[in-house]
Amino acid sequence: MLAGKHILVGITGGIAAYKVATLVRLLVKEGADVKVVMTETAKQFITPLTMATLSKNPVLVDFFNPENGEWNSHVSLGLWADAYIIAPATANSVGKMAAGIADNLLLTTYLSAKCPVFVAPAMDLDMYRHPATEINIETLKSHGDTIIDAETGELASGLDGKGRMAEPETIVACLNSYFDASFSGLRVLVTAGPTYEKIDPVRYISNYSSGKMGYAIAETLAQQGADVILVSGPTHLSPLHPNIRRVNVVSANEMYEECLRLFPSCNIAVMCAAVADFTPENQEENKIKQKTDLTISLTKTKDIAAQLGRMKNDGQILAGFALETENEVDNAREKLSSKNLDFIVLNSLNDIGSGFGVDTNKIMIIDSNGTEIRFDTKSKKDVAKDIVSYIRQILS
């Protein structure tokens, strides 16, 4: 995926800079054209000579060459690059990037870059989890930067915890995923988030879904070239990729209507939303006053996945999700069959780090032939990559 790509690597002053030698070597091996820009402090951890030798290009540190006055244009660098990787990204540099400070060539290039930016933080665990750093990282995400999350392990301080820069192989895999256009020309419907079922003007029935899993799937598909329509229930999340068109809904019935309208024009549908199974039979126009006893009659909502399963033609792929608390595999298999799905993604609330309100998930994929594929607990972004990779296998 990286053959012929222009990759700019920015190195800031952290001990993890030694890993960037391997990163650059791997990028060159993949066929990428690599240029390196370093901060002055980074030179204390790894030499420009090393990086120039590995990248096969001169390394840039200053705004100009003091010997002849030749200008190193941050604008030209930003236009040249197909992707800009900043690794390691120290707490200091992350803070400056978030604040828009441009006091070195690496940072001015960051502010002028037109290409996607990938940031691999590396710092001590207390710095990484400090509220200021967390806010700065969220700010970079809101700017559209991709954060390649730090890993957990032994740190230079001697402590053990989260703060290690992602391994070079992980960073290269992230880039390959971004440039993978396996889904180019395909339209994909993804549902995400909860639904709100109105009781009266101030109350509703819902669940704990954050929408993170569905949004991660939508982002991964878009990164790999898909034209994604994201039908989303109420959530604070915002899709960042330009290939994603979000359709906002509130109730299960609204999601049902939108999915039926959109599905015929889609090649693939991934039903990840936590749609309410029941909705109040009557929705009061005025706020219900406090009573000694109150009974709310509920009626079943329309089954979106089942209806799409009935509509599905031979050229379409339909995937569903099953969140279970008991008899997990049996219940998932029943849904797979009754809804005419091509595969179902099972996760259980009995698994630690799985389900609603967390950033991780543990899944099993069960296909229409009954094959079970189990995965370890991972971040929801990595789970999304596993699911999208499985869809790619079906397509091929």
Helices and strands as residue ranges (DSSP letters): E 6-11, G 15-17, H 18-29, E 33-38, G 41-44, H 48-55, H 74-80, E 83-89, H 91-99, H 105-112, E 117-121, H 125-128, H 131-142, E 146-147, E 151-154, E 160-164, H 168-179, E 187-192, E 197-200, E 203-205, H 212-223, E 227-232, E 244-248, H 252-262, G 263-265, E 268-271, E 278-280, E 298-300, H 304-311, E 317-324, H 328-338, E 343-348, E 360-361, E 364-367, E 372-374, E 378-379, H 380-395
